[in-house]
């Protein structure tokens, strides 16, 4: 981690807009541009007559000590990791897949929120 533009946790030497730390979390190669669509997805799911915002992501088993959680915002200024429900948690032997659903349904008075992933970097 001596060369900050190549080796730091926040560097992106392959210029795929995924920092090295998330390459480690997702199990992708930081020296080659990654197709990140295979690592996480954000969807609107229907449950009865209601629609919910959901995020699924994978995490390598060797990176499980790192805390990775979704965060939401209505204004891109204030972010929170509260109000998510863990709806799925599976382990396929290589990755741990988690799915989180924002607890409130999408309505005209509660519009879609912005959502992102946050990882605690030690």
KALIN-V84808 format. One record per residue. N is the residue number from 1. SS is DSSP state (hx for helix, st for strand, lp for the rest). OMEGA is omega in whole degrees, -180 to 180 (999 if undefined). Layout:
n:ss:omega
N:SS:OMEGA
N:SS:OMEGA
This chain:
n:ss:omega
1:lp:-177
2:lp:-178
3:lp:-171
4:lp:-178
5:lp:-177
6:lp:-168
7:lp:-177
8:lp:179
9:lp:-176
10:lp:180
11:lp:178
12:lp:-174
13:lp:179
14:lp:175
15:lp:177
16:lp:178
17:lp:176
18:lp:-180
19:lp:-178
20:hx:-177
21:hx:178
22:hx:173
23:hx:177
24:hx:-180
25:hx:-176
26:hx:-179
27:lp:177
28:lp:-176
29:lp:-178
30:lp:179
31:lp:178
32:lp:179
33:lp:-174
34:lp:170
35:lp:-172
36:hx:179
37:hx:179
38:hx:-173
39:lp:178
40:st:177
41:st:177
42:st:-176
43:st:169
44:st:-178
45:st:177
46:st:177
47:st:-172
48:lp:178
49:lp:-176
50:st:178
51:st:-177
52:st:174
53:st:-177
54:st:176
55:st:174
56:st:176
57:st:178
58:st:178
59:st:179
60:st:-178
61:hx:180
62:hx:180
63:hx:-175
64:lp:177
65:lp:178
66:lp:180
67:lp:-180
68:st:-177
69:st:173
70:st:175
71:st:180
72:st:179
73:st:173
74:lp:-174
75:lp:-177
76:lp:177
77:lp:-178
78:lp:-177
79:lp:179
80:st:174
81:lp:175
82:lp:174
83:lp:174
84:st:175
85:st:175
86:st:-176
87:st:179
88:st:179
89:st:-176
90:st:179
91:st:-179
92:lp:-180
93:lp:177
94:lp:-177
95:st:168
96:st:179
97:st:177
98:st:175
99:st:178
100:st:177
101:st:173
102:st:-167
103:lp:-178
104:lp:178
105:lp:176
106:lp:178
107:lp:178
108:lp:178
109:lp:177
110:lp:-174
111:lp:177
112:lp:179
113:lp:169
114:st:-178
115:st:179
116:st:175
117:st:175
118:st:176
119:st:177
120:lp:-179
121:lp:179
122:lp:999
